[in-house]
């Protein structure tokens, strides 16, 4: 999930090896669509992702006792909210993960290299 990652698409039945991969992909998706997505439930066996209270968007990842991976079990991709510049999941650590490779590669930091992110 680096700074040059492709657009993330989800589909029902999609599997994830662990919860950390889900969190990273949700953060990247929030940045790509510029929506204020957040993890409503972040538990051992389920992760629920929501947008604003009036928006119908949601994702539910679940894991049963017999399986060691998470499955996207419920998904509504429709948004009824506006884009937002303040994204809940956008923290300093994520910002560093996205910009440090660019700054190491081009220490002068041209505007064009920063705009690619």
Secondary structure, DSSP 8 states (H G I E B T S, - for coil): --TT-------TT-EESSHHHHHHHHHHHHHHHT---EEEEE-SSEEEEE--TT---EEEEE--TT-SSEEEEEEE----S---S--TT--HHHHHHHHHHHHHH-TT--HHHHHT-
